Amino acid sequence: MECCLARGELMRVDGEKGGVVLRCTSGIIWLTSGDGRDYLLSAGKSFAVGARVVVVAEALQASECTLAKLYLYSGAMQTPVIRLAAC
């Protein structure tokens, strides 16, 4: 799933049962996770959201990102489209 975020816009990302990967394709995204740490993603960088983990993402400037479930099958990653959780 592709997402566009305006500067200051927030998005909740839920890792659900198998985890998801958030990949920044443009802009800068600030992530806050339950581990008490903050992360910055710039274009080309990814963040794996673990199973049953929730993070909050905020666009520090107009940004685009993709979200995909993470599956491991025979050592290869496959990433089908997922849905966004409501904020």
Residue frames relative to the residue before (quaternion, step in Angstrom):
aa qw qx qy qz dx dy dz
M 1.0000 0.0000 0.0000 0.0000 0.00 0.00 0.00
E 0.2531 -0.7572 0.5852 0.1417 3.56 -0.97 0.88
C 0.0956 -0.7982 0.5946 0.0160 3.56 -1.00 0.88
C 0.1633 -0.7414 0.6414 0.1105 3.55 -1.17 0.69
L 0.0837 -0.7986 0.5959 0.0133 3.56 -0.85 0.99
A 0.3524 -0.7023 0.5770 0.2228 3.56 -0.96 0.89
R 0.6666 -0.4855 0.3666 0.4307 3.58 -1.21 0.42
G 0.8165 0.2239 -0.1974 0.4942 3.57 -0.86 1.05
E 0.5266 0.6380 -0.4131 0.3807 3.59 1.23 -0.20
L 0.2694 -0.7707 0.5642 0.1233 3.55 -1.05 0.89
M 0.0438 -0.7711 0.6347 0.0239 3.53 -1.24 0.57
R 0.2756 -0.7300 0.6018 0.1700 3.57 -0.99 0.86
V 0.1000 -0.7838 0.6121 0.0322 3.57 -0.89 0.98
D 0.1604 -0.8007 0.5762 0.0338 3.56 -0.67 1.20
G 0.3944 -0.7515 0.4868 0.2066 3.59 -0.70 1.12
E 0.2483 -0.8106 0.4923 0.1970 3.58 1.30 -0.26
K 0.8111 -0.3033 0.1946 0.4608 3.62 -1.10 -0.59
G 0.8210 0.2863 -0.1259 0.4777 3.58 0.93 -0.83
G 0.5588 -0.5997 0.3954 0.4145 3.58 1.24 -0.07
V 0.1529 -0.7725 0.6104 0.0857 3.54 -1.27 0.48
V 0.3045 -0.7133 0.5972 0.2045 3.53 -1.31 0.33
L 0.1626 -0.7481 0.6389 0.0762 3.54 -0.91 1.04
R 0.0362 -0.8043 0.5927 -0.0212 3.59 -0.67 1.11
C 0.3081 -0.7423 0.5716 0.1653 3.56 -0.76 1.08
T 0.1600 -0.8086 0.5611 0.0764 3.58 -0.73 1.04
S 0.7798 -0.0565 -0.0133 0.6233 3.59 1.28 -0.27
G 0.7416 0.3828 -0.2948 0.4654 3.56 -1.19 0.57
I 0.4300 -0.6520 0.5458 0.3036 3.54 -1.30 -0.49
I 0.1001 -0.7965 0.5962 0.0100 3.57 -0.84 1.04
W 0.2343 -0.7542 0.6036 0.1093 3.55 -0.94 0.99
L 0.1216 -0.8008 0.5855 0.0341 3.59 -0.77 1.08
T 0.0938 -0.7464 0.6559 0.0627 3.53 -1.12 0.77
S 0.0699 -0.8111 0.5806 0.0133 3.56 -0.73 1.06
G 0.6946 -0.5040 0.3427 0.3821 3.54 -1.33 0.21
D 0.5874 0.5888 -0.3816 0.4033 3.61 1.21 -0.14
G 0.5630 -0.6364 0.3710 0.3746 3.59 1.29 0.15
R 0.6336 0.5098 -0.3297 0.4794 3.58 1.27 0.15
D 0.2908 -0.7196 0.6024 0.1862 3.53 -1.29 0.47
Y 0.1438 -0.7835 0.6024 0.0504 3.55 -1.15 0.70
L 0.2090 -0.7453 0.6173 0.1405 3.57 -1.16 0.65
L 0.1110 -0.7734 0.6221 0.0504 3.54 -0.93 0.97
S 0.1202 -0.7570 0.6389 0.0652 3.54 -0.90 0.97
A 0.7535 -0.3895 0.2656 0.4583 3.57 -1.28 0.19
G 0.7995 0.2728 -0.2324 0.4821 3.55 -0.88 1.02
K 0.6395 0.5175 -0.3241 0.4670 3.60 1.24 -0.25
S 0.1948 -0.7836 0.5843 0.0816 3.56 -1.20 0.70
F 0.1394 -0.7586 0.6300 0.0904 3.53 -1.29 0.43
A 0.2742 -0.7550 0.5751 0.1550 3.58 -0.82 1.02
V 0.1962 -0.7531 0.6214 0.0902 3.56 -0.77 1.11
G 0.3909 -0.7642 0.4684 0.2092 3.57 -0.49 1.20
A 0.6751 -0.4748 0.3803 0.4174 3.52 -1.32 0.33
R 0.8556 0.0852 -0.1153 0.4974 3.54 -1.01 0.96
V 0.5257 0.5741 -0.4304 0.4569 3.58 1.17 0.62
V 0.1704 -0.7661 0.6122 0.0958 3.57 -1.10 0.75
V 0.0559 -0.7736 0.6302 0.0354 3.58 -1.01 0.85
V 0.2896 -0.7079 0.6105 0.2055 3.53 -1.28 0.43
A 0.1528 -0.7853 0.5978 0.0511 3.54 -0.85 1.05
E 0.0454 -0.7776 0.6268 0.0199 3.56 -1.05 0.85
A 0.3771 -0.7159 0.5434 0.2237 3.56 -0.94 0.92
L 0.2805 -0.7667 0.5548 0.1600 3.59 -0.69 1.06
Q 0.7323 0.0242 -0.0617 0.6778 3.52 1.42 -0.21
A 0.6980 -0.4084 0.3185 0.4946 3.60 -1.18 0.16
S 0.0260 0.8294 -0.5492 0.0989 3.57 -0.66 1.15
E 0.1811 -0.7371 0.6368 0.1356 3.50 -1.34 0.39
C 0.0236 0.7970 -0.6024 0.0352 3.56 -1.09 0.71
T 0.2801 -0.7156 0.6047 0.2092 3.51 -1.34 0.18
L 0.1680 -0.7525 0.6294 0.0963 3.54 -1.23 0.61
A 0.1005 0.7932 -0.5936 0.0911 3.57 -0.92 0.89
K 0.4866 -0.6155 0.5244 0.3309 3.55 -1.16 0.63
L 0.3166 -0.7443 0.5604 0.1782 3.52 -1.14 0.68
Y 0.0054 0.7809 -0.6231 0.0435 3.57 -0.71 1.11
L 0.1778 -0.7432 0.6302 0.1374 3.53 -1.11 0.65
Y 0.0993 0.7796 -0.6078 0.1137 3.54 -0.72 1.09
S 0.8331 -0.1035 0.0169 0.5431 3.56 -0.53 1.19
G 0.7186 -0.4712 0.2455 0.4487 3.55 1.00 0.86
A 0.6629 0.4770 -0.3110 0.4861 3.60 1.24 -0.09
M 0.3789 -0.7156 0.5361 0.2387 3.58 -1.00 0.77
Q 0.0732 -0.7544 0.6508 0.0432 3.51 -1.09 0.81
T 0.1061 -0.8328 0.5429 0.0232 3.58 -0.88 0.86
P 0.0827 -0.8020 0.5908 0.0288 3.60 -0.01 1.24
V 0.6207 -0.5644 0.4028 0.3660 3.58 -1.24 0.47
I 0.1313 -0.7829 0.6033 0.0759 3.59 -1.12 0.72
R 0.5129 -0.6227 0.4893 0.3314 3.56 -1.32 0.01
L 0.4796 -0.6350 0.5173 0.3150 3.57 -1.27 0.37
A 0.3895 -0.6722 0.5682 0.2712 3.55 -1.16 0.57
A 0.5216 -0.6419 0.4599 0.3231 3.58 -1.08 0.66
C 0.4240 -0.6837 0.5319 0.2643 3.58 -1.11 0.70
